Amino acid sequence: MSTASFELADWFEGRRLRAFELSQQGWRPVRIAEALGVSRAAVSQWLEMARRGGADALRARPHQGASARLTEAQKALIPEFLSHGAEAYGFRGAVWTCDRVATVIAREFGVHYHKAHVSRILNPLGWTPQQPITRAIQRDDEAIERWREEVWPGLKKSRDATTAG
């Protein structure tokens, strides 16, 4: 958890503890909610937590989250695998996409990641996925430029005229 997350958790914790203190001083939940700028339901939940577990029940606890599926040692091996090149793993072309890296991780470690998550693994290792060039072989750049200069302005004008009315 980042420093900002801890500070935010401390702020929320402080607000819950303040609600508990005010209730101990005889404040009603409605007044506590107004004073702290929260809903009455939130205050009721906090006071119920405190009733069951004391003030400690209102303290912030770090969220555990899911455990990592790859160990740090396994993650450290990924750059070595990638350094052999994509073609060494049977891919056509030398580009490492997230989908390809996810396939290599599955082959090497038996751990399956969605391709969208792979960049989160690669970035701390100093690697970035590459985007393959998806351009038609028969692409005619001169014809495209002519179309942009000659045809597109006319289409744009006729569209503007129809939508203006």
NUDREN-983061 format. One line per field, with one value per residue (C-alpha): residue number from 1; x, y, z. Coordinates in Angstrom, 1 decimal. Last residue first. Layout:
% NUDREN-983061
pator = (NUM_...)
X = (X_...)
Y = (Y_...)
Z = (Z_...)
This chain:
% NUDREN-983061
pator = (165_164_163_162_161_160_159_158_157_156_155_154_153_152_151_150_149_148_147_146_145_144_143_142_141_140_139_138_137_136_135_134_133_132_131_130_129_128_127_126_125_124_123_122_121_120_119_118_117_116_115_114_113_112_111_110_109_108_107_106_105_104_103_102_101_100_99_98_97_96_95_94_93_92_91_90_89_88_87_86_85_84_83_82_81_80_79_78_77_76_75_74_73_72_71_70_69_68_67_66_65_64_63_62_61_60_59_58_57_56_55_54_53_52_51_50_49_48_47_46_45_44_43_42_41_40_39_38_37_36_35_34_33_32_31_30_29_28_27_26_25_24_23_22_21_20_19_18_17_16_15_14_13_12_11_10_9_8_7_6_5_4_3_2_1)
X = (-30.5_-26.8_-26.6_-27.1_-24.7_-22.0_-22.2_-21.9_-18.9_-17.1_-17.7_-16.3_-13.2_-12.7_-12.6_-9.7_-7.0_-7.7_-8.4_-5.1_-3.2_-4.7_-3.9_-0.3_0.0_-1.2_-1.6_-1.3_0.6_-2.1_-0.8_-1.0_2.3_2.7_2.4_5.3_5.2_7.4_10.3_12.1_11.3_8.9_7.0_6.7_4.4_1.9_2.2_1.0_-2.3_-4.1_-2.9_-4.8_-2.5_-2.1_0.5_2.0_5.5_7.3_4.4_1.9_4.6_5.4_1.7_1.3_4.3_2.7_-0.6_1.3_3.1_6.8_7.7_10.4_8.3_6.3_6.0_7.5_9.0_12.5_10.8_9.8_13.3_15.8_15.9_12.2_13.1_15.9_13.6_11.0_13.5_13.2_9.4_10.0_12.3_9.8_7.2_4.4_0.8_0.9_-1.4_-4.8_-5.4_-4.4_-6.1_-4.3_-6.3_-7.6_-8.8_-12.6_-12.6_-9.9_-12.4_-14.3_-15.2_-18.9_-20.0_-17.3_-18.5_-22.1_-20.9_-19.2_-22.3_-24.6_-22.2_-22.2_-26.0_-26.3_-24.4_-21.2_-20.2_-18.5_-20.6_-23.8_-23.2_-22.4_-25.6_-27.7_-25.8_-26.7_-23.9_-23.4_-19.7_-19.1_-20.9_-18.5_-15.6_-16.9_-17.5_-13.9_-12.6_-14.4_-13.1_-9.6_-9.7_-10.8_-7.9_-5.5_-6.7_-6.1_-2.6_-1.9_-3.2_-1.0_2.0_1.4_0.0)
Y = (21.6_21.6_17.8_17.7_20.6_19.3_15.8_17.4_19.5_16.4_14.3_17.0_17.5_13.7_13.2_15.4_15.8_12.7_10.5_11.7_10.8_7.3_6.8_7.8_5.5_2.4_-0.5_-3.9_-5.4_-4.2_-2.6_-4.2_-3.3_-5.3_-3.5_-4.0_-5.0_-3.1_-4.6_-3.0_-5.9_-3.6_-3.0_-6.7_-8.0_-5.1_-5.4_-9.1_-8.1_-7.3_-10.6_-12.5_-14.6_-18.4_-20.1_-23.3_-21.9_-22.1_-22.7_-20.4_-17.6_-18.0_-17.7_-14.6_-13.1_-13.8_-12.1_-9.2_-8.7_-9.5_-8.6_-10.7_-12.1_-15.3_-17.0_-20.4_-19.8_-19.1_-16.7_-14.5_-13.8_-15.5_-12.4_-13.0_-16.1_-14.3_-11.4_-13.8_-15.4_-12.7_-13.3_-16.9_-15.9_-13.4_-16.1_-16.2_-16.6_-13.6_-13.8_-12.1_-9.0_-8.6_-5.4_-3.5_-3.0_0.3_0.6_0.6_-2.9_-1.7_0.7_-2.2_-5.4_-5.9_-2.4_-0.8_-2.6_-1.5_2.1_2.0_0.6_3.1_6.0_4.7_4.4_8.0_9.2_11.1_14.7_14.3_16.7_15.7_12.0_12.6_14.6_11.8_9.1_10.9_12.4_11.1_11.6_7.9_8.5_11.4_9.1_6.4_9.0_10.2_6.7_6.3_9.6_8.7_5.4_7.1_9.6_6.7_4.8_7.9_8.3_4.7_4.9_8.1_6.2_3.4_0.0)
Z = (-40.7_-39.8_-40.0_-43.7_-44.5_-42.3_-43.9_-47.4_-46.3_-44.8_-47.8_-50.0_-47.8_-47.7_-51.5_-52.7_-50.0_-47.9_-50.9_-52.6_-49.4_-49.3_-53.0_-52.4_-49.3_-51.2_-48.8_-50.5_-47.5_-45.1_-41.9_-38.5_-37.0_-33.8_-30.6_-28.2_-24.6_-22.2_-20.2_-17.3_-14.9_-12.9_-16.2_-17.3_-14.6_-14.9_-18.7_-18.4_-16.9_-20.1_-21.6_-19.0_-16.9_-16.8_-14.6_-15.9_-15.3_-18.6_-21.0_-19.2_-18.9_-22.6_-23.6_-21.4_-23.1_-26.5_-25.5_-24.0_-27.3_-27.9_-31.5_-33.3_-36.1_-36.3_-32.9_-32.3_-28.9_-30.3_-32.7_-29.9_-28.9_-26.6_-24.5_-23.6_-21.6_-19.7_-19.0_-17.5_-15.1_-12.4_-12.3_-11.4_-8.6_-7.3_-7.2_-9.7_-8.7_-6.4_-3.4_-3.8_-1.7_1.9_2.7_5.5_8.6_9.8_13.4_14.2_15.7_18.1_19.6_21.1_19.3_19.3_20.5_18.4_15.2_16.1_16.6_13.2_11.4_13.0_12.0_8.4_8.4_9.7_6.7_6.9_7.2_10.6_12.6_10.7_11.3_14.9_15.4_14.0_16.0_19.3_21.3_24.8_25.3_24.5_21.2_20.5_21.1_18.8_16.0_16.6_16.2_12.9_11.6_12.8_11.0_7.8_8.1_8.9_5.8_3.7_5.2_4.5_0.9_0.4_1.7_-0.9_0.0)
